[in-house]
Amino acid sequence: MINLKGCGLGLRSDFLLDLKDSKFKPDFWEVTPENWMHMPKIFEKAFEQAVFQRPTIAHGLSLSIGSVDKLNKKFVKQIKTFLDRYNIEYYSEHLSFSSLDNRQSYELLPVPMTKKMIEIISDRVKEVEDIIQRNLILENATYYLVPYSEMAETDFINEVMEKSGAKMLLDVNNVFVNSVNHGFKARKFIDQIDKSKVAYMHMAGHYFDEEANMKIDSHGMPIDSGVWKLLKYTLNQIDAPVMIERDNNIPPLEELVTEYNKMKKIYEEVKNG
């Protein structure tokens, strides 16, 4: 577990400047380093005020932990500089890959769930941790096709966490989306995950694409009722902080606060019995 409690929100430039006139203060923020390492000057003061006033987690997009390319050490050192500058203790990324032949796609592509991939990821985790001098946290990702696999997803994730020593960022929405798209029970997934490895959790929105006949993890919609129910089920099993990601179609801050308060109410109801 990490030394963090309560409920958080992803900090976005869309509403950053609105925080000055708002009384809203989440229990913690989550920030994406790639979006803030070279931020415009207009945001610097407000960003520093936000992250220095509340505990903050960094959640990256382009580490490409599942890539067979050599680790981009220059990039990882830039991440460490960012974490150190803003006193951010925790850094999470995705259990996926995004680069091929050293070219960055910025897409979260699925990794084969194999013993060989567990070895590759574990070695890479250790490389990253040696540079950032922090424990790495890895998130279960959505996927729309299943690459060559020799094991169940929960077994794969559990073995990655055990062998690498990484912690887990459990994305509840991703579990829900994958369960619908690939025909497994979301609650069974939660039952089978090694709960001792879960550092914190994500909530987000998705939509149904009729043409593709599948749910799409968009981070651009209000959270679905089924995901709220799965969160409650999960919180009854896992004592970990939880936060909301909203990356597209970002509404006014007031709407995000309403959704945050709904999450906070569920969190506290479960925590207080």
N, C-alpha and C positions, 0 to 999 in steps of 0.2 A: 504493500500500500504506500501511497505518497502522503506527505504531510499537508493535506488539503481537504477542506470540508465544504459541504453545501452545494450550491448551484451556480453555474457560470454562464457566460454569454460570449460568443465570438465578437471581438472588437473589430468594427469595420469603419472605413473612412466615410461611408455614407452618412453615419450619424455621429461620428467622433466629435465634431464641433458643436453638436446639439447637447452634449453632455454638460457643457458649461452652465446651461440654464435648466438642467434637470436634477432632481433629487435622487434619481435612480443610481444605485450602486450594487452591482451583483456581488456575490461572495467571491468570485474570481473572474478574470478575463482570460480568453484564449486568443493569441495573435498568430498570424502567419508570417514568419520571418521574411519570406520572399516578397511580401507586399509592403514591408516596412523598412527593410534595410536601406533603401534609397528613397525614402519618402520625401515629398515636397516640403519645403520649409514651413508652409502654412499649417502643416499638421504636427510639427515636431513638439511644440509646447504642450498642446492638448494631449498628444500621445504619451509623453513623459508623465504628465500629470495623472493620466488614467492608470498607467501601469505601475507607477511608484506608489499610488494610493491603495491599490488592491493587489492581492496575490495574482500572478500571471503565469500561464503556461504557453509555450510555443508549440505550434502544430504546423509542420512543414509539408511541402507539396512535391519536392523534386529531389529527394535524397536517393530514390531508386534503389531501395535496399535489396530488391530481388534481382537486380541486374547482374549479368555476367561480365560487364565492363569493369575495368579497374575503378576503384572508388575515386571520386573527384575530391581529392583532399583539400584543394584550394577552396572549393565551395564549403566543405565541412568546417574549415577554419574560419570562414566568414560567418557561418552559423554560430560558432563558439564566441566570436567577437560580439555578435549581436546579443547572445544570451548573457554574456558577462556585463555588457554595457547597461543592460536593463535589469540586472539581478534576477534573471529568470532561471529557476532551478530545474524545471522540467521541460523536456523536449520530446515531442511525439511525432511519428511519421506513419506511413501506410505500409501494410504488408502486401506490397505490389512492386512493380518496376515501371519506370517511366522513360528510361534512356536505352538506346540501342546504337552500337557503334559510336558511343560517346556523343550522340545527338539527343537532345532533350525534347521529348514530345509533350510534356506537361499533362499527359494522360495517365491515369492510374490503371495499368494493365495487369491482368491476373497472372500469378506465377503457377507453374505446375506444382501440384501438391505431392511431392516425392521426397524420399529420404535424401537424395542428392541435393535438392533445393534447400532442405533444412540445414545441411552442411554449409552451403554457400551463404545463406542468410546469417547463420550463426557466426561464421568467420567475419562477415561484413559488419555485423553488430559490434563485435569486439574492436574492429578497426575504428568505427565511428566513436565508440565510447572512449577509446584511448585519446582521441583528439578533443572531444567536447568535455571530457572529464565529468560526465554525468551518465546516469542510467538512461538508456533509450527505451521509449514506450512505442509499441507498434499497434496499429489499428487494423481490425478486420475490415476488408474492403468489399465493395459491391463488385460483381462480375456478371457479364452477360453471356459468356460462353465459359465452358469448363475445359481448361487446357488439360493435357495429359496428366492424369493423377493416379496414384496407387493407394490412396488413403482418404478417409473421410476428412472434411474440412476441420471439424473440431479436434480430431486427432492430430492433424497437421499443425494447427495453431498451438495446441498444448505442447507438442514436441518442440516447436520453434522457441516457445517461451522457456521451456525447461533447459534446452541445450544452449541457447544463446544467453540466458540470464536476463533477457529483456522483460519488461512489464507489458501488460496489454491495455490498450484503449479499446473498450468494447463499444462499438457503434450499434445501438439498438435498432435504429432505422435500417442500417445495412443488413442486419440479421433478418428483419421483417421483409425487406425488398427481395433479398436472395431466397428466402423461404417460399415466397409466392412464385418467383420466376423459375425456381428449380425444384419445386415440389417437395420441400421437407418441412417439418414442424419447427416453428421458431422457438417454441418453449423447450423443446427437446434439445435444441442447440444451446440454449441458456443453461439447461440442466447439465450438459456435458462439458462445458467450458471449465477450466481450472480457475475457480473463483479467487484463489489466493494470488493469482497473477494480475488481476484486474486493478489498474491504477485509477482510472476514471472512465466516464462514459459520455457518449455523444447522443444527441437527439437532433433530428433534421427532418425536412419535408421531402416528399417525392410526388410523382404523378404517374398516371397510367397512360401509356402510349398505345392507342388502339391499333394503329397500323402494325406496330412491332409485336403487339399482344403481350406486353410486359411492363412492369413497373420500372421507372427510371429515377435513379437517385439524383435529384436535381439541386437540392439545397435551395430551392426557390419557391417553395410552397409552405403553407401552414402545416404543422405536424398532424399526421393522419390519426384518426381515432384508434385504429388498430395498434399503432406505434405507442400511443399513450398507455394502452392496456398492457402491452408488452413491457413497457418501462416499469409499471407497477409490479408486474410479475417478477421482473429482474431485481428490482430494489428489495423485494422480499427475500431474495437469495444473496444479494451482493451489497455490502455496505461500502459504497464508493461515491465520490462526488459525480455530478452529472451536469452537462451543459448543452446549450443550443447552438448549432451552426446554421447560419443563414448567409449564403454567398451570392444568390441571384434573386432578382425581383425584390430587393430589400425594401421593406415597408418603413413607414415612419417609426421612430424610436418608440412611440407610445404603443404601437401594435406589438413590437418585440417584447416590450415590458409586460404586456398582458399575457403573452405566451410564456414568458419567463415565470410570471407569478403562478400560472397554472402548473408548471413543472415544479416550482418550489412547494406548492401546496401538496402535490402528490408525494414529493420527497419527504416532507415533514410528517405527513400522515403515516407513511410507512415507518419512518424512523421512530416516531413517538408511539407506535403501536395502535 
